Amino acid sequence: MLPFILKGNLALPAVGAPLFIISNPALVMAQCRAGMVGSFPSLNARPLEQLDEWLSEIIEGLTAAREADTDAKIAPFAVNLIVHKSNTRLEDDIKLVMKHKVPIVITSLGAVPEVNKAIQSYGGITLHDITNQRHAHSAINKGATGLIAVAAGAGGHAGTLSPFALVQELREWFDGPLLLSGSIANGGAILAAVAMGADLAYIGSPFIATEEARAAQEYKQAVADYTGEDIVYTNLFTGVHGNYLKASIERAGLDPNNLPESDPSKMNFGSGGNAGAKAWKDIWGCGQGIGAIKEVTSATKLVERLTREYNEARSRLCSA
């Protein structure tokens, strides 16, 4: 069940995942204007003052777009907060999110009741990303509005469960807002996510290969050139298992077929330079669905393609 914030405002049942380092106001606004939720990690805005500026820019830009075309379906936006204990900026970020009344907050790496209460106090909603049932129950018990099921094949910090298994088991006990992530890169996959029981698809990697994305051109082109067989699953770079492009690991002088394990207790999402940021800059996170990405294009054109494919897939099923 979708909350009021999302009802009637989407041209496509999808949310653009917050891409560490890569997502920025230009990408977020392009996604929202095209009819899907756009998002970015608060830690992408450095220093802290930039977060205040970004939030003002996005809110003003989307308000102007709605005023210019009152019939357009312009989606709300979201901010991702890393609630892991190593994020020393969390409290300051929450204050800015509350100041600007960000409509949707995505929380990662820990569920904290106080964070949920703070966002919900002004009418916002919180979506917590999970990879298993234990984390899902914990998130809801601690007050999250909804869940983001991060299944096998997702870019970045991904789980190992099949999306069929993960969504099926979640829907046995949870009837609230549910998003699904994991190799979703075309309109048919978006429809499949909804058919399985998710309310919205959660899409990240395809947007790396967009003109608005704050990624190196080589990274963007790699997303367009490689396929799911070129993805490596490892926890070496941040302490949490994730999917990465094999070519970037090789460029760093490492053997992607013989990577050591990392100590999860060494995760560091501090506000300064950190290993996590370095990993996402030099080692390219990416999901297994990139075989559907053939070119670097604008975010608007990508959403238009996804929307067209989604509608075509619906029509095929309805006429079958």
C-alpha positions as CSV (number, residue, x, y, z in Angstrom):
1,M,0.0,0.0,0.0
2,L,1.5,3.3,-1.1
3,P,1.4,6.2,1.4
4,F,-0.3,9.5,0.5
5,I,3.0,11.1,-0.5
6,L,3.3,8.8,-3.4
7,K,-0.2,8.3,-4.6
8,G,-1.1,9.9,-7.9
9,N,2.4,11.5,-8.3
10,L,4.1,8.8,-10.3
11,A,4.2,8.2,-14.0
12,L,6.2,5.1,-13.3
13,P,6.1,2.9,-10.2
14,A,9.8,3.3,-9.5
15,V,12.3,5.0,-7.2
16,G,15.9,6.0,-8.3
17,A,18.2,4.5,-5.7
18,P,20.7,6.9,-4.0
19,L,24.1,6.3,-5.6
20,F,27.0,7.1,-3.3
21,I,29.1,9.9,-4.8
22,I,27.1,9.8,-8.1
23,S,23.6,11.1,-7.3
24,N,23.3,14.9,-7.3
25,P,20.5,17.5,-7.7
26,A,20.5,17.4,-11.5
27,L,19.9,13.7,-11.5
28,V,17.3,13.8,-8.8
29,M,15.3,16.5,-10.4
30,A,15.5,14.9,-13.8
31,Q,14.1,11.6,-12.3
32,C,11.3,13.4,-10.4
33,R,10.3,15.6,-13.4
34,A,10.1,12.4,-15.5
35,G,7.7,10.9,-13.0
36,M,9.7,8.6,-10.7
37,V,11.1,9.3,-7.3
38,G,14.7,10.6,-7.3
39,S,17.1,10.3,-4.4
40,F,20.6,11.0,-3.2
41,P,22.7,10.1,-0.1
42,S,23.1,13.1,2.3
43,L,26.8,12.3,2.5
44,N,27.2,13.1,-1.2
45,A,26.8,16.8,-0.2
46,R,30.2,17.8,1.3
47,P,30.7,19.9,3.3
48,L,27.5,19.9,5.4
49,E,26.6,23.4,4.2
50,Q,26.2,21.9,0.7
51,L,23.4,19.6,1.9
52,D,21.4,22.7,2.9
53,E,22.0,24.2,-0.6
54,W,21.1,21.0,-2.4
55,L,17.9,20.6,-0.6
56,S,16.9,24.2,-1.3
57,E,17.8,23.7,-5.0
58,I,15.8,20.5,-5.4
59,I,12.7,21.8,-3.6
60,E,12.7,25.1,-5.6
61,G,13.3,23.3,-8.9
62,L,10.5,20.8,-8.4
63,T,8.1,23.5,-7.1
64,A,8.8,25.6,-10.3
65,A,8.3,22.5,-12.5
66,R,4.9,21.8,-10.8
67,E,3.8,25.4,-11.2
68,A,4.8,25.4,-14.9
69,D,2.8,22.3,-15.7
70,T,0.0,21.6,-13.2
71,D,-1.0,18.4,-15.1
72,A,2.4,16.8,-15.0
73,K,3.1,13.9,-12.7
74,I,6.2,15.2,-10.9
75,A,7.3,12.8,-8.2
76,P,8.6,13.7,-4.7
77,F,12.3,13.2,-3.9
78,A,14.1,11.3,-1.2
79,V,17.3,11.6,0.9
80,N,19.3,8.6,2.0
81,L,20.7,8.7,5.6
82,I,23.5,6.3,6.6
83,V,22.5,5.6,10.2
84,H,25.6,3.4,11.0
85,K,27.4,4.5,14.2
86,S,30.5,5.6,12.2
87,N,28.5,8.4,10.4
88,T,29.5,11.3,12.6
89,R,27.3,13.7,10.5
90,L,24.0,11.9,11.0
91,E,22.6,14.3,13.7
92,D,23.4,17.4,11.6
93,D,21.9,15.8,8.5
94,I,18.7,14.9,10.3
95,K,18.4,18.6,11.4
96,L,18.6,19.7,7.8
97,V,16.2,17.1,6.5
98,M,13.7,18.2,9.1
99,K,14.3,21.9,8.3
100,H,13.4,21.3,4.7
101,K,10.7,18.7,5.5
102,V,12.1,16.1,3.0
103,P,9.1,14.0,2.1
104,I,10.9,10.6,1.9
105,V,13.9,9.4,3.8
106,I,15.7,6.2,3.0
107,T,17.7,4.8,5.9
108,S,20.6,2.3,5.6
109,L,22.9,0.2,7.7
110,G,20.9,0.3,10.9
111,A,17.3,1.0,12.1
112,V,17.0,3.7,14.7
113,P,13.6,4.6,16.3
114,E,14.6,8.2,16.9
115,V,15.3,8.8,13.3
116,N,12.0,7.4,12.2
117,K,10.1,9.5,14.8
118,A,12.0,12.7,13.7
119,I,11.1,12.3,10.0
120,Q,7.5,11.2,10.7
121,S,7.0,14.2,13.1
122,Y,6.5,16.5,10.1
123,G,4.6,14.0,7.9
124,G,7.6,12.5,6.1
125,I,8.0,8.7,5.6
126,T,10.9,6.5,6.2
127,L,11.9,3.5,4.0
128,H,14.6,1.1,5.4
129,D,16.6,-1.1,3.1
130,I,17.0,-4.7,4.2
131,T,18.4,-8.0,2.8
132,N,16.7,-10.5,5.1
133,Q,13.7,-11.1,7.3
134,R,15.5,-10.4,10.6
135,H,16.4,-6.9,9.5
136,A,13.0,-6.3,8.0
137,H,11.2,-7.2,11.3
138,S,13.7,-5.0,13.2
139,A,13.1,-2.0,10.9
140,I,9.3,-2.2,11.2
141,N,9.5,-2.8,15.0
142,K,11.6,0.3,15.2
143,G,9.1,2.4,13.4
144,A,10.0,2.5,9.7
145,T,7.1,3.3,7.3
146,G,8.2,0.8,4.7
147,L,10.9,-1.5,3.4
148,I,13.3,-1.7,0.5
149,A,14.0,-5.4,-0.3
150,V,17.6,-5.5,-1.6
151,A,17.7,-8.8,-3.4
152,A,20.5,-10.7,-5.2
153,G,22.0,-8.9,-8.1
154,A,21.5,-5.4,-6.8
155,G,24.2,-2.8,-7.2
156,G,26.2,-1.8,-4.2
157,H,25.5,-3.4,-0.8
158,A,23.3,-6.3,-2.1
159,G,21.7,-9.3,-0.5
160,T,21.9,-12.9,-1.7
161,L,18.2,-14.0,-1.7
162,S,16.2,-14.3,-4.9
163,P,13.7,-11.5,-5.2
164,F,10.9,-14.1,-5.5
165,A,11.9,-15.6,-2.1
166,L,12.5,-12.2,-0.4
167,V,9.2,-10.6,-1.5
168,Q,7.1,-13.7,-1.0
169,E,8.2,-14.0,2.7
170,L,7.9,-10.3,3.4
171,R,4.4,-10.2,2.1
172,E,3.4,-13.1,4.5
173,W,3.5,-10.6,7.4
174,F,4.0,-7.1,6.0
175,D,1.3,-5.2,4.0
176,G,2.9,-1.8,4.1
177,P,5.0,0.1,1.4
178,L,7.5,-2.3,-0.2
179,L,10.2,-1.5,-2.8
180,L,12.2,-4.1,-4.6
181,S,15.8,-3.8,-5.8
182,G,17.9,-6.2,-7.8
183,S,18.9,-6.2,-11.5
184,I,15.9,-4.0,-12.5
185,A,16.9,-2.3,-15.7
186,N,13.9,-2.4,-18.1
187,G,10.2,-1.8,-18.0
188,G,9.4,-5.5,-17.9
189,A,11.4,-6.0,-14.8
190,I,9.5,-3.1,-13.1
191,L,6.2,-4.8,-14.0
192,A,7.5,-8.1,-12.6
193,A,8.4,-6.4,-9.3
194,V,4.9,-5.1,-9.0
195,A,3.4,-8.5,-10.0
196,M,5.5,-10.2,-7.3
197,G,4.0,-8.0,-4.6
198,A,6.2,-4.9,-4.5
199,D,4.7,-1.5,-4.7
200,L,7.6,0.1,-6.5
201,A,10.8,-0.9,-8.2
202,Y,14.1,0.5,-6.9
203,I,16.6,1.2,-9.7
204,G,20.2,2.3,-9.3
205,S,22.8,1.1,-11.7
206,P,21.1,2.2,-15.0
207,F,21.3,5.8,-13.8
208,I,25.1,5.6,-13.5
209,A,25.2,5.7,-17.3
210,T,23.3,9.1,-17.5
211,E,24.6,12.5,-18.5
212,E,23.5,14.0,-15.2
213,A,25.3,11.4,-13.0
214,R,28.4,12.5,-11.1
215,A,30.5,9.6,-12.3
216,A,33.6,9.4,-14.4
217,Q,33.0,9.0,-18.1
218,E,34.8,5.7,-18.1
219,Y,32.5,4.4,-15.3
220,K,29.4,5.4,-17.3
221,Q,30.7,3.8,-20.5
222,A,31.6,0.6,-18.6
223,V,28.0,0.3,-17.4
224,A,26.9,0.5,-21.0
225,D,29.6,-1.9,-22.3
226,Y,29.5,-4.8,-19.7
227,T,27.0,-7.4,-18.6
228,G,25.9,-9.3,-15.5
229,E,28.8,-11.7,-16.0
230,D,31.2,-8.9,-15.3
231,I,30.0,-8.3,-11.8
232,V,31.9,-9.5,-8.6
233,Y,30.3,-9.9,-5.2
234,T,32.7,-9.1,-2.3
235,N,32.9,-7.3,1.1
236,L,36.5,-6.2,0.6
237,F,36.0,-2.6,-0.1
238,T,33.5,-1.4,2.6
239,G,33.1,-4.3,5.0
240,V,29.6,-5.1,3.6
241,H,29.1,-7.5,0.7
242,G,28.3,-5.7,-2.5
243,N,28.5,-6.0,-6.3
244,Y,31.2,-4.3,-8.3
245,L,32.4,-4.2,-11.9
246,K,35.2,-6.6,-12.4
247,A,37.1,-4.3,-14.8
248,S,37.5,-1.6,-12.1
249,I,38.9,-4.2,-9.6
250,E,41.4,-5.3,-12.2
251,R,42.4,-1.7,-12.9
252,A,43.1,-1.3,-9.2
253,G,45.7,-4.1,-9.5
254,L,43.6,-6.7,-7.8
255,D,42.6,-10.2,-8.8
256,P,38.8,-10.3,-8.9
257,N,38.9,-14.1,-8.6
258,N,41.0,-14.1,-5.5
259,L,39.9,-11.3,-3.2
260,P,40.4,-11.5,0.6
261,E,37.6,-11.0,3.1
262,S,37.2,-7.7,4.9
263,D,36.4,-7.2,8.6
264,P,32.8,-5.8,8.8
265,S,33.6,-4.1,12.1
266,K,36.0,-1.7,10.2
267,M,33.1,-0.1,8.3
268,N,33.6,3.7,8.3
269,F,31.0,6.2,7.0
270,G,32.5,9.2,8.7
271,S,32.0,12.7,7.4
272,G,35.6,13.0,6.2
273,G,37.5,11.0,3.6
274,N,37.0,7.3,4.2
275,A,37.6,3.9,2.8
276,G,33.9,3.7,1.7
277,A,34.1,6.8,-0.4
278,K,37.4,5.6,-1.9
279,A,35.9,2.3,-2.8
280,W,33.0,3.9,-4.7
281,K,35.3,6.3,-6.5
282,D,38.0,3.8,-7.6
283,I,36.0,0.5,-7.5
284,W,32.8,0.8,-9.4
285,G,29.7,-0.5,-7.7
286,C,27.2,-2.0,-10.2
287,G,24.3,-4.4,-10.3
288,Q,23.8,-7.5,-12.5
289,G,21.1,-5.9,-14.7
290,I,23.4,-3.7,-16.7
291,G,23.1,-5.9,-19.8
292,A,20.0,-3.9,-20.6
293,I,22.0,-0.6,-20.7
294,K,23.4,0.0,-24.2
295,E,24.4,3.6,-24.1
296,V,25.0,6.7,-22.0
297,T,22.0,8.9,-22.3
298,S,20.0,11.5,-20.3
299,A,18.1,10.5,-17.2
300,T,14.9,11.8,-18.9
301,K,15.4,9.5,-21.9
302,L,16.1,6.6,-19.7
303,V,12.9,7.1,-17.6
304,E,11.0,7.5,-20.9
305,R,12.3,4.2,-22.1
306,L,11.5,2.5,-18.8
307,T,8.0,3.9,-18.9
308,R,7.4,2.9,-22.5
309,E,8.6,-0.6,-21.8
310,Y,6.5,-0.9,-18.6
311,N,3.4,0.1,-20.5
312,E,4.1,-2.2,-23.4
313,A,4.7,-5.1,-20.9
314,R,1.3,-4.4,-19.3
315,S,-0.4,-4.3,-22.6
316,R,1.1,-7.6,-23.7
317,L,-0.1,-9.3,-20.5
318,C,-3.6,-7.8,-20.7
319,S,-4.0,-8.9,-24.3
320,A,-2.6,-12.4,-23.8
